[in-house]
Amino acid sequence: MFVRVVTISSKEGMEEQLRQIGRNVLVPLNKAAGCVDVYFMEPSLETDNPFFGVVSIWREKEALETMKNSGSYRDMLKDMGPMIESVTDHLYVVE
């Protein structure tokens, strides 16, 4: 199994747009690509935390790579680009 952990720092004022894309595009895209499960984590409204998180679990690395190379994923990244300050992306192996 593979676990992908992505942290996204939102530009100020772009949190709601990023939230909508995460919920309505990113999560369904991962599920359609065959991930075992995906969690889209949002910053607490009570803090000034600008970070969103995405954890996706994959049986096969190939399915993840196929999703990351798809036109739909690239289009989503293009749409999210103006909303993002920074991104970290890490892949872990679970045995």
Secondary structure by P-SEA (a helix, b strand, c coil): cbbbbbbbbbcccaaaaaaaaaaccaaaaaaaacccbbbbbbccccccccbbbbbbbbccaaaaaaaaacaaaaaaaaaacccccbbbbbbbbcc
